[in-house]
Amino acid sequence: MKFKYIPLLFLAAATILPACNKDFLNQVPDDRISIDQVFARRKYTEAYLANIYSYMPNDAYRNTSPWEGMSDDADITYDRPGSGYDTYATNLGNWNAASNYFNYWTSFYKAIRSATYFINRVDENEEIKALPNGNDLIAQYKAEARALRAFYYYCIVRQYGPCILLGDTPIPGDLSPSAEEMNLPRNSMDECIDYIVAELDAAAPLLPKHFTDQPDTEYGRLTQAFCKAVKSRALLHAASPLFNGNADYAMLKNKNGTQLINQSYDVNKWKRAADAAKEMITGFSFDLYRKNGAGGTFDPYLSTRDVFIDPWNIEVIYARPTNSLSAWERSASPRLCNGYAAVAVTQQLVDEFEMANGKGIKEAGSGYVETGFSTEEHPFAPKGTYNMYVNREPRFYVNVSFNGSPWINPSEGVKLIQTYFTGNTGKKGSWDFPRTGYIARKNVHPDSNPRLSKYVARPLVIFRYAEILLNYIEALNEAEPGNPDIALYLNKIRNRAGLPDVAPGLGQAEMRAKIWHERRVELALENMRYFDTRRWKIAEQTDGGPFYGMNVDAGTKLTDLVFYQRTVFERRVFLKQYYLFPIPQSEMDRDPQLVQNTGW
């Protein structure tokens, strides 16, 4: 059995008990244990640590994760108020600090406090210390909690910007709201990033280097590789335009005047980010996953698809063993197999994928055609497919189910997905249809079948090597434009996807555009695009205005041309303040030293 995150009911009480009157604890109910017992028994201590793990984002579940539905890559179908799909309201601009949408501030701080309490008390466990490797185990557990705490701080920073660093002393739970410990200002962004990096660096040496250094029953525990991957993301965020000399946040200051976003651009931040990614490239044995197809030859489609399907492969840095992938698979499956078709891909993302020859759809010589239907079979596109979807690069077919595409699981025969109005996954008579005419397909196992409630259990990939390569070349292009590593690693990613090298001799701006494009396509539907458009400060151009798909209100057969018309399915609103989430109003009311993000 793989390592699992085990939330236990007593743990909620355990984090409160230290603050209670001790006389009240003289008698412990039969279904509760005291916090002292938690740190006296090995199984309870380990369960407490497992509970800290349980806060790790489970972004495969569309209800609780906004990152795809609020990006320009995707749409969450359910466009009705009060349905619980809050990306609909946020995309239309109908939210404020009191809306409490996707309030990770509060939940991550709960995890941070639990981690700090664990670090302070795990040394008390004599039962663990009595083991032959007891002291090493204690050190490892503390390092896991420290690294988790740093990761949760990073998750807060990427969503809200500068946060409050609580330090290593747990805050008692019985303090009055006026207590000094409850009135804390935000730390600056530079302080937050430096703290996160320092904590990850401190934890890493006490952890196994890679999951292959662990028993397979402990896959999912943190490793040095996890720490380095979080460090890479955090430093890339800090170097990006959103936080690196952004004058839009000149007035974002604490009440004592402390500047929260440094107003001076620092190219060295890009170098730090590049160095952190390079450390993973040279210090570990990761590689891009490659898989052979029929005849034993390299298959770009299977390689880019099955990097998520084949567990713990050479590209996986960290994966979450317990997850909601079955919910994702049903959401990303057509109604013809009892799926919800709830995660729709936008026309903007469809247009981003290149042709099989490596040219963009607007480039001369690409061969792109947006009229008529194919007269012969093509890989992944049967005869009669609308020409827009023919001869696209392999990653297009990994990511997108389009009108007329065969469903990924052929065990019950080849089934063509129909997203036109009266089709088997169309709008007529159901909420379960893609508003764009396209369904997300990535990370759906080819043996899964929602109709039979059959889902293949596997880990959810959180960090993979392709992202680290993209982090590296993006940062390097800003710190050292023209460095040969930029084209080298960009082309490695493209070649794995079956595409040719980029043209040689590109300048910094041209290479930046290539890297941004490659990042969007390679990491599509992996909860990255939302943060990328914001840290690049381009979301005002990408995330507002008309969003397009096909005409899902028309069509009675696959070849009805009226369906294949670029149609506005939603007009989104993106205001400058949306670059950062608002700190929840409940938190603002609790801490008078908190200052709200600009514009909220």
Steps between C-alpha positions, in 0.01 A plus 500: 500500500633842404551772759169674555382822660281405795283775645385389846226656705709523815756718325264794479461483875873446547588838356260670742568310821827675595311828534227361726478509877694197629239423767248452223721225359511287812245272339544421134197365310537143375506616136770763553862494605704777652765686304763353736389152397528600135870571542562203731384232256660434164181423311330818618803715425522356151128552451544865604771538234279328244230754577743781413553328166124493443496876436702451184296642208282243329466692176350211307161585652330772298268617781779607734771600253444818298826506308382350172151646497639849566770473232468572129550130428178362641144548618302321768170430328252567777409862432229543759512706821492312827622176341824496697714556192635837600726542199189611312446797732867593517540494122211744468648728766229428755710464814668696777700442817188383685407240237739252661562323171781245507615609845832322522643771727316359799552131425871533425559693821334215688749265338789736578404522867466122521842455341659743744338328796623164373857629461492629856373181658607195298828476696292396802414163345708249695334208322645614168837585656525146637508358147844413357464790254281705731697824504538494122128441467423796726732719291334384180151564634598851607649563157180381333293736713743785432490443124122469501474825692722674244291359216179628658656844540586489130140406415378804694754729334415393145129571562506801734849645476692596817374316805560483876797289609407350836843370597574194712295579810143368484235760571275385789139448404349680801643847439265795487471681165684797654808295596825605334550154351166533320583838346766426245586694184589344168864433420646633178507281193880478514485389864238237418699352212828503693330324792340236276832430327693485827251257652512274194879507501504409870256211457643344185819336639295308758272344238552219248636637174234351274196277533710210369694526827182420693312173543211499254266495800622854578471655156335835552721603791707807435848478351791728422368517144167634626679774694705602198190505276310729738808720524511525120136606480529749783808673358349513152193670644713751688701585188196554278355844410212471747741517796827629356481880501125520431399868532132401515568398861687816600228578754478149643653573838447398859350756733849589620602582143692180424504435123364151430605472133854617427480781245847440354535251216776248578633280220681292762162357601485335158849361555397354836205333330717364220757367746231324704363323195849414373571338837222251424623441146857420605443357848235236428433229243170625362429491129213563263282192483508322167295204392514275197196409298435234238819362351708616794544853367471817706143627515455872589127459563540213748794675661316824570181318599640225718735715705185539714376143453809291581556545876829622642679521167835670436342845454301502825654713773210480745150355485207487739396136560153582632312734272181570309610374159184293466296820537721671243462210258123508523501878459723467193299218342215543248141431591494203262688302769317660794755777542419857590690671214541776758851624424492674164805612302486848347555581134794713616680188621399298193659765279824493701593147397727481198460290190683168474775673304576732791349816357234709668160508333559856376849432362562469128543140398320358801236323291226611737149496351188625676242388245363168384551145617778248450461246222741244646606353832756691708661406830247574778259659247273264306384564146238773502666702779472878471830614351574733793586190702705313239879475500545677832794426729468194729442707814179636349353150497631435853321808635183550299190298415333669202180442309546172314805378694502137615463452874827400669368165629412267206416195716131523408572586138601825336270778614510843338441797727222727377490848655265661247156597633320166466812283534568236763684760709324808367310777670149382426324381813794488741722708724784259426651642185808708416405862432788530253437180306832359628569281803824478696661161440839512671564270795209268418606137517420308179365210708265711711128479429259717702205302362629198690636709790839363404796723583866403505655607830826689452688794649425859403817659361574829678853573376666361188830555328364677191385786723848532651653525152249770410570683825870488425490630144251775583717631783820453298359694206444797730832470686730391216329540161676299233623230738508177291316308773183693412459351153643165614233430759218667309571268210517196726140568603389564143677191366337280764168634370596407144575858389812643333748739660423870515681714246856587610615850583186631671531818705389527862146622424445237230630227728280625783196463276607146405551405865164643605331313217675173581417536866133550422479196273722260695342582838143546374227397745754451782390802707795709383357740242300704754815588693713550189279769344492683831868486585577613142250786542314414178170388653330827407551398138442124535233464767250772418266557208330250268577131541440273206398146416290334235127568456352249745149635441496359147546175311317173458787299348882500500525671162270793576716801414290728719657333807855577384472874544714686751243610756523708817389285792593750773626856544736498793601789719857543616586803712849598611431400861434143387872432463487411869210353693355716775588399853168365636304770678464277806879499534515877452245544779700273731838670459502883498862503382414329172487716188288392206641437156493795262162571346285285729 
